[in-house]
Amino acid sequence: MNQLALQNKTRIQPRVWAIETENSSWISLIPGKSAADMSHLTFEVQGLEKPLRSTETNNALSIAKIYNKLSNETISGLAASIKEIKKIKKNDFVIRTADKELMDIGLVTNKVTKLSSKVELDIEWKEEVFGSNAELPLIAQQDIQEFHPRMLFGTEDPALVKLEQKLSELGLDGSTQVAYESISEYKSMVGQVEQMKVDDNIVEVFFGTNRNHIATEDINKQFGNKQSDALILGFCEVSIPKEHVQGVMERPFKFLKIEFPEWLTDHIVMTKVENVAEDHFLSRVNEKIVSSQKKDALIFIHGFNTSFAEAARRTAQISFDLLFKGSTGFFSWPSTGSRLSYLADGDKAEASAPDFSTFLMKILNGTEIERLHIIAHSMGSRVLTFSLKDLDKDISFQQKAHIMQQIILGAPDIDQTTFKNTLLPAFKKMGKARTLYSSDRDFPINISELVRGGRPRLGDAGESIFVEEGLDTIETSKLPTKDSHGYLFNTKEVLTDIFYMIVHGHGPLERRLTEVKKGPLKYWHFPH
């Protein structure tokens, strides 16, 4: 790895951690002199064998066996908290909370890990008890979690304003520089998300797939990983849990082939799949399109190692988190759904481009759509770009090309040279704007580059970041994410950026991204 990439991977400023100190019965918190002066904290996880050396999944399985009366949320929160303990470092900041309310803020002056199950922190407190009922925007059931100062953007609560100022005084400058057009609009967006959780937790998405159909009662296994002779059209219904967190795909724990049951109250669940004839399909899609203010639709194309059911759930999550009001759908190509079939999936993705072209043209010709947005992830970018390359020569497509609006490639696994010489000439003609999200922390992209003899991928960043006229490249390397390849869906900054792009048509400057020069060209990154 080159020196610049190593520098980009280095954490520039300390992290901030929120630690719940009141209701952590599963962790032994041993304070110093008093609860308000916890200069020494000891975290000792009870009952688990070497939890600090185990994976989050294995810890969750162990917790479920030992504490079989705990809810799924509590198990998830405990396993995630253990994972977070390991990340805390000397010179990080700690916010102490009690019942999720703001109490103190301090600096970690020392950290000692003992016996793979015990962590001791020395903390120098920088602020007295806030003495406020201010509640921080934290994940329920998780007692140790990273707190991103951007969450304080637009706050009016005096205690949270004080916290924001204190973080800035302690060296976390620029913590509120985010890509929101205005405080009122951001609050409106958050309010709509909260209202949707209460009012409507069922998302209907349309689909087109060239996967083979399987006759089974298991709703999650009705489509396989072989290519079908004919395009299948239909609709899925997906349930979003009331406590859904933006950017999170709430799913049961899974270990090898063992998976805990789905719960509608806790998980994103596909509840219905319906295959329909083309006329019926277009009529229903059009009904949703014409009922929307902008007569628009959004199509998602998934990446490798993705089943049909996973694609349906992801599409619903994206639609829900983006507050998209038009008709949302997805194209599912026959990914094997296995990391071991990576190269085979690449061939299947390119072979699926003609079927996606057929699906796309049905939507453009068979409905009254006026605006179409497309998001392609990972190998799904191959499906999209090879399709658009062929459609560029299609007269019937040229007559509808003005309908194309935002075209987004997220973590695309495409050879940069192939893209530039073969695909880009047609691609940069498409849509109102074309956006590429890339990262140098994307593990699958790094592996893909490695097995191909170091040939840079389109989703690369650092020195290899791809920048060309007609394409807005946005680097996401420094954004916090739990999935290095799935940052498109699980990072609030990226989701918010896409929201302003699709809903308002804003360009990078309007979204307040930071411009970076690469020779005579420019790309963008998020303020940090």
C-alpha positions in Angstrom: 0.0 0.0 0.0 1.4 3.4 -0.9 2.4 6.0 1.7 -0.5 8.4 0.9 -3.1 5.6 1.3 -1.5 4.8 4.7 -1.8 8.5 5.7 -5.5 8.6 4.6 -6.2 5.6 6.8 -4.7 7.2 9.8 -7.3 8.7 12.2 -6.6 12.4 12.2 -8.6 13.4 15.3 -9.8 11.5 18.4 -13.1 9.8 18.5 -15.9 10.5 21.0 -17.6 7.7 22.9 -20.9 7.7 24.8 -20.9 5.4 27.8 -24.0 4.6 29.7 -23.2 4.3 33.4 -26.5 3.7 35.1 -28.2 0.6 33.6 -25.3 -1.7 32.5 -26.0 -4.7 34.6 -24.1 -6.9 32.1 -20.9 -4.8 32.7 -19.3 -4.2 36.0 -18.7 -0.4 36.2 -16.4 0.3 39.2 -16.2 4.1 39.8 -13.6 6.1 41.6 -14.6 8.2 44.6 -18.2 8.9 43.4 -20.5 8.5 40.5 -19.8 12.1 39.4 -16.0 11.5 39.7 -15.5 8.3 37.9 -11.8 8.8 37.2 -11.3 5.1 36.9 -13.8 2.8 35.0 -13.5 -0.9 34.9 -15.5 -2.8 32.3 -15.7 -6.5 33.1 -18.0 -8.6 30.9 -19.5 -11.4 32.9 -20.1 -15.0 31.7 -18.4 -14.8 28.3 -15.1 -16.5 27.5 -12.6 -14.0 26.1 -15.3 -11.6 24.7 -12.7 -9.0 23.7 -11.0 -11.5 21.4 -14.1 -12.8 19.8 -16.2 -11.4 17.0 -19.4 -9.5 17.4 -21.4 -12.4 15.9 -19.8 -15.0 18.2 -20.4 -12.8 21.2 -24.0 -12.4 20.2 -24.5 -16.2 19.9 -22.8 -16.7 23.3 -25.0 -14.0 24.9 -28.1 -15.5 23.5 -27.3 -19.0 24.9 -26.3 -17.7 28.4 -29.0 -15.0 28.7 -31.8 -16.6 26.8 -34.5 -14.2 28.2 -32.9 -11.1 26.7 -34.6 -9.4 23.8 -32.9 -9.3 20.4 -32.2 -5.6 20.8 -30.5 -6.1 24.1 -28.3 -8.9 22.7 -27.4 -6.8 19.7 -26.6 -3.8 21.9 -24.5 -5.9 24.2 -22.5 -7.5 21.4 -22.0 -4.1 19.7 -20.9 -2.5 22.9 -18.2 -5.1 23.5 -17.0 -4.5 20.0 -16.9 -0.7 20.7 -14.9 -1.2 23.9 -12.0 -2.6 21.9 -11.9 0.6 19.7 -11.5 3.1 22.5 -8.0 4.6 22.6 -5.9 6.8 24.7 -6.7 10.5 24.0 -10.2 9.7 22.9 -13.1 11.6 24.5 -15.8 10.0 26.6 -19.3 11.4 27.2 -20.9 9.8 30.3 -24.7 9.3 30.1 -27.3 8.2 32.5 -30.4 6.8 30.9 -29.1 8.3 27.7 -29.1 11.8 29.3 -25.9 13.9 29.1 -23.8 14.0 32.3 -20.0 14.6 31.9 -17.3 14.8 29.2 -13.7 13.6 29.8 -10.5 12.6 28.1 -9.1 9.0 28.2 -5.7 9.3 29.7 -4.9 5.5 29.8 -6.4 2.2 28.7 -5.4 -1.3 30.0 -6.9 -4.5 28.7 -6.7 -7.6 31.0 -7.4 -11.3 30.3 -9.3 -10.5 27.1 -12.4 -9.8 29.2 -11.6 -6.7 31.2 -10.9 -3.1 30.2 -9.8 -0.3 32.6 -10.0 3.3 31.6 -8.5 6.3 33.4 -10.5 9.5 32.5 -9.7 13.1 33.2 -13.1 14.8 33.3 -13.2 18.2 31.5 -16.7 19.2 32.5 -18.9 18.9 35.6 -22.3 17.2 35.5 -24.4 19.1 32.9 -27.4 18.9 35.2 -29.9 18.8 32.3 -32.5 16.5 30.9 -30.9 16.8 27.5 -31.1 13.5 25.7 -28.4 12.5 23.2 -29.4 10.9 19.8 -28.0 7.4 20.7 -28.8 3.9 19.7 -31.2 2.3 22.2 -29.9 -0.8 24.1 -26.3 0.0 23.3 -24.4 1.2 26.3 -21.0 2.0 24.6 -21.1 3.6 21.2 -19.3 6.1 19.1 -20.9 9.6 19.2 -20.4 11.7 16.1 -20.5 15.4 16.9 -22.3 16.0 13.6 -25.4 14.7 15.4 -25.4 18.0 17.3 -26.0 20.0 14.1 -28.9 22.4 14.4 -29.5 21.7 18.1 -31.2 24.3 20.3 -31.1 22.5 23.7 -28.8 24.6 25.9 -27.0 21.6 27.3 -26.3 20.2 23.8 -25.1 23.6 22.6 -22.8 23.6 25.6 -21.5 20.1 24.6 -21.0 21.2 21.0 -18.9 24.2 22.2 -17.0 22.1 24.7 -16.0 19.6 21.9 -14.8 22.4 19.8 -12.7 23.8 22.7 -11.2 20.4 23.1 -9.9 20.3 19.6 -12.8 18.8 17.6 -13.1 21.9 15.3 -15.4 21.7 12.4 -17.5 19.0 14.0 -20.8 20.6 12.7 -19.7 21.2 9.1 -22.2 19.0 7.4 -23.8 19.0 4.0 -27.3 20.1 5.0 -28.8 23.1 3.2 -30.4 24.5 6.2 -31.2 23.6 9.8 -34.9 23.8 9.3 -34.8 21.5 6.3 -32.7 19.0 8.1 -35.0 19.0 11.1 -37.9 18.6 8.7 -36.3 15.5 7.2 -35.6 14.0 10.6 -39.2 14.7 11.6 -40.5 13.0 8.5 -38.4 9.9 9.2 -39.7 9.8 12.8 -43.3 10.2 11.6 -42.9 7.4 9.0 -41.8 5.1 11.8 -45.2 5.6 13.4 -47.5 5.9 10.4 -46.2 3.6 7.7 -43.8 0.7 8.2 -44.7 -1.2 5.0 -42.7 -0.3 1.8 -43.8 -1.7 -1.5 -41.1 -2.0 -4.1 -41.3 -3.2 -7.7 -38.8 -5.5 -9.3 -37.4 -7.0 -12.4 -35.2 -10.0 -12.3 -33.4 -12.4 -14.6 -33.0 -15.0 -11.8 -34.5 -18.4 -12.1 -37.8 -18.8 -10.2 -38.0 -21.6 -7.5 -41.3 -23.2 -6.4 -41.0 -23.0 -2.7 -43.1 -21.7 0.3 -40.0 -20.0 1.7 -40.5 -16.4 0.7 -36.8 -15.7 1.0 -35.8 -18.4 -1.5 -38.2 -18.0 -4.4 -35.4 -16.9 -6.7 -32.1 -18.7 -7.3 -28.7 -17.8 -8.7 -29.1 -19.0 -12.3 -30.0 -16.8 -15.2 -33.6 -17.1 -16.3 -34.6 -17.3 -20.0 -37.2 -14.5 -19.4 -37.4 -11.4 -17.4 -39.7 -11.7 -14.4 -41.6 -8.7 -13.1 -43.4 -8.2 -9.8 -43.7 -6.5 -6.4 -42.4 -7.0 -2.9 -43.7 -5.8 0.4 -41.1 -5.1 3.1 -41.8 -4.3 6.7 -39.6 -1.7 8.4 -39.4 -1.9 12.3 -40.8 1.0 14.2 -37.4 1.5 15.9 -35.5 1.5 12.6 -32.3 3.6 12.6 -31.4 5.4 9.5 -28.6 3.6 7.7 -29.1 0.3 9.6 -30.2 -3.0 8.1 -31.9 -4.6 11.1 -31.5 -8.3 10.7 -31.3 -11.4 12.9 -28.0 -12.7 14.0 -26.4 -15.3 11.7 -23.6 -17.7 12.3 -22.5 -19.9 9.4 -25.9 -21.4 8.3 -27.6 -20.9 11.6 -29.8 -17.8 11.7 -32.1 -16.5 14.4 -35.8 -16.0 13.5 -37.0 -12.8 11.9 -39.3 -10.6 14.0 -41.4 -7.9 12.4 -40.9 -5.8 15.5 -37.1 -5.9 15.3 -36.0 -6.5 11.7 -36.4 -5.4 8.2 -38.5 -8.3 6.7 -39.7 -9.1 3.3 -43.4 -10.2 3.8 -44.7 -10.6 0.3 -43.5 -11.4 -3.2 -45.9 -11.3 -6.1 -45.0 -12.1 -9.8 -47.3 -10.3 -12.2 -47.9 -10.0 -15.9 -46.2 -7.0 -17.7 -49.5 -5.0 -18.3 -50.4 -5.3 -14.6 -46.8 -4.5 -13.6 -46.6 -1.3 -15.6 -50.1 -0.2 -14.6 -49.2 -0.4 -10.8 -45.8 1.2 -11.2 -47.4 4.0 -13.2 -50.1 4.5 -10.6 -47.5 5.2 -8.0 -45.4 7.4 -10.4 -48.3 9.7 -11.4 -49.4 10.0 -7.7 -46.0 11.5 -6.8 -45.4 15.2 -7.1 -42.5 14.9 -9.5 -43.6 11.7 -11.3 -40.4 10.1 -10.5 -38.9 6.6 -9.8 -35.8 5.2 -8.3 -34.2 1.9 -9.3 -31.5 0.1 -7.3 -29.1 -2.5 -8.7 -27.4 -4.6 -6.0 -23.8 -5.9 -5.9 -22.2 -9.3 -5.6 -22.9 -11.7 -2.7 -26.6 -10.6 -2.6 -29.7 -12.7 -2.8 -33.0 -11.6 -4.2 -34.5 -11.2 -0.7 -31.5 -9.1 0.5 -31.9 -6.9 -2.6 -35.6 -6.3 -1.8 -34.8 -5.4 1.8 -32.0 -3.1 0.9 -34.2 -1.3 -1.7 -36.9 -0.7 0.9 -34.4 0.5 3.4 -32.9 3.0 0.9 -36.4 4.2 -0.2 -37.4 4.6 3.5 -34.2 6.4 4.6 -34.3 8.8 1.6 -37.9 9.7 2.2 -38.4 9.0 -1.5 -42.0 9.7 -2.6 -42.0 8.3 -6.1 -42.0 4.6 -7.1 -39.0 2.6 -5.9 -37.8 -0.7 -7.5 -34.8 -2.8 -8.0 -33.2 -5.1 -10.6 -31.9 -8.3 -9.3 -29.3 -10.2 -11.3 -28.3 -13.8 -10.4 -25.6 -13.1 -7.9 -24.5 -16.4 -6.2 -24.8 -14.9 -2.8 -21.4 -16.2 -1.8 -18.0 -14.5 -1.3 -16.4 -17.5 -2.8 -18.1 -16.9 -6.2 -16.7 -13.4 -6.6 -15.3 -13.9 -10.1 -18.3 -15.8 -11.3 -20.6 -13.0 -10.1 -18.6 -10.5 -12.2 -19.3 -12.5 -15.4 -23.0 -12.8 -14.4 -23.2 -9.0 -13.8 -21.9 -8.2 -17.3 -24.1 -10.9 -18.9 -27.2 -9.3 -17.2 -26.8 -5.9 -18.8 -29.1 -6.7 -21.8 -31.9 -7.9 -19.4 -31.5 -4.7 -17.3 -31.8 -2.7 -20.6 -35.0 -4.5 -21.4 -36.4 -3.8 -17.8 -35.3 -0.1 -18.1 -37.0 0.4 -21.4 -40.3 -1.1 -20.1 -40.3 1.5 -17.4 -39.4 4.4 -19.7 -41.9 3.4 -22.5 -44.7 1.9 -20.4 -45.3 4.6 -17.8 -45.7 8.4 -17.6 -42.5 8.8 -15.7 -40.7 12.2 -16.0 -37.7 11.7 -13.7 -35.7 8.5 -13.2 -32.8 8.0 -10.7 -30.6 4.9 -10.6 -28.3 3.8 -7.8 -25.9 0.9 -8.6 -23.7 -0.7 -6.0 -20.5 -2.7 -6.4 -20.8 -5.1 -9.3 -24.2 -3.7 -10.0 -22.3 -0.9 -11.5 -21.2 -3.3 -14.2 -24.8 -4.1 -15.0 -25.7 -0.5 -15.3 -22.7 0.9 -17.2 -22.6 -2.0 -19.8 -26.3 -1.5 -20.3 -26.0 2.3 -20.8 -23.2 1.7 -23.2 -25.5 -0.4 -25.4 -28.5 1.8 -25.0 -26.5 4.8 -26.1 -26.9 3.5 -29.7 -30.6 2.7 -29.3 -32.9 5.3 -31.0 -35.8 4.5 -28.8 -33.7 5.1 -25.7 -32.4 8.4 -27.1 -35.9 9.6 -27.3 -36.4 9.0 -23.5 -32.9 9.8 -22.4 -34.0 13.2 -21.0 -35.9 11.4 -18.3 -32.7 10.1 -16.7 -31.7 12.3 -13.7 -29.2 11.2 -11.0 -27.0 8.2 -11.8 -25.0 7.0 -8.8 -22.2 4.4 -8.7 -21.4 3.4 -5.2 -18.2 1.4 -4.5 -18.1 0.3 -8.2 -16.0 -2.8 -8.9 -14.9 -1.9 -12.4 -11.4 -1.7 -13.9 -10.6 2.0 -14.2 -9.0 1.6 -17.6 -12.0 -0.4 -18.9 -14.3 2.2 -17.6 -12.4 5.2 -19.0 -11.8 3.8 -22.5 -15.0 1.7 -23.0 -17.8 2.8 -20.8 -17.2 6.5 -19.9 -17.8 8.0 -23.3 -21.4 6.8 -23.3 -21.9 7.0 -19.5 -21.1 10.7 -19.2 -23.9 11.5 -21.7 -26.5 10.0 -19.4 -28.6 11.8 -16.9 -28.6 15.2 -15.4 -25.6 14.3 -13.2 -23.4 11.3 -12.6 -21.8 10.6 -9.2 -19.1 8.2 -8.1 -18.6 7.3 -4.4 -15.2 5.8 -3.6 -13.1 4.9 -0.5 -9.6 3.6 0.2 -11.0 1.7 3.1 -13.2 -0.5 1.0 -12.0 -4.0 1.8 -13.6 -5.9 -1.1 -12.4 -3.3 -3.6 -8.9 -3.6 -2.2 -9.0 -7.4 -2.5 -10.4 -7.1 -6.0 -7.5 -4.8 -7.0 -5.0 -7.2 -5.3 -6.2 -10.3 -7.2 -6.0 -8.4 -10.5 -2.4 -7.5 -10.1 -2.9 -4.1 -8.7 -5.1 -2.7 -11.5 -7.1 0.1 -9.8 -10.8 -0.3 -9.4 -13.3 2.5 -10.0 -14.3 2.4 -6.3 -10.7 3.1 -5.2 -9.6 6.4 -3.6 -6.3 7.8 -2.3 -3.7 8.2 -5.1 -5.7 6.0 -7.3 -8.9 8.0 -7.1 -10.7 8.2 -10.4 -11.4 11.8 -11.6 -12.8 12.8 -15.0 -14.8 15.6 -16.5 -18.6 14.8 -16.5 -18.3 12.7 -13.3 -18.7 14.0 -9.7 -16.2 11.8 -7.7 -16.8 11.9 -3.9 -14.3 10.3 -1.5 -15.8 8.8 1.6 -12.7 7.3 3.2 -12.8 9.3 6.4 -16.4 8.7 7.2 -17.2 6.3 10.0 -18.9 3.1 8.8 -19.5 -0.4 10.2 -19.2 -1.9 6.7 -16.4 -0.7 4.5 -18.1 -1.8 1.3 -21.7 -0.8 2.3 -21.0 2.8 3.2 -23.5 3.8 0.6 -26.4 2.5 2.7 -25.2 2.6 6.3 -23.5 6.0 6.5 -25.8 8.9 7.4 -23.6 11.5 5.7 -23.8 9.6 2.4 -27.5 9.0 2.7 -28.1 12.6 3.4 -25.9 13.6 0.5 -27.9 11.3 -1.8 -31.1 12.7 -0.3 -30.2 16.3 -1.4 -29.0 15.0 -4.8 -32.1 13.0 -5.7 -34.9 15.0 -3.9 -33.5 18.5 -4.7 -31.1 18.0 -7.5 -28.3 19.8 -5.7 -24.7 19.7 -7.0 -21.7 19.1 -4.8 -21.2 22.8 -4.0 -24.9 23.1 -3.0 -24.4 20.1 -0.8 -21.5 21.9 0.8 -18.9 19.2 0.0 -15.2 20.2 0.1 -13.4 20.6 -3.2 -10.1 18.8 -3.8 -7.8 19.3 -6.8 -6.2 16.5 -8.7 -4.2 18.2 -11.4 -6.5 20.3 -13.5 -9.5 18.3 -12.4 -11.4 18.3 -9.0 -13.2 15.8 -6.8 -15.0 16.2 -3.5 -15.0 14.9 0.1 -17.1 15.3 3.2 -16.1 18.0 5.6 -14.5 16.6 8.8 
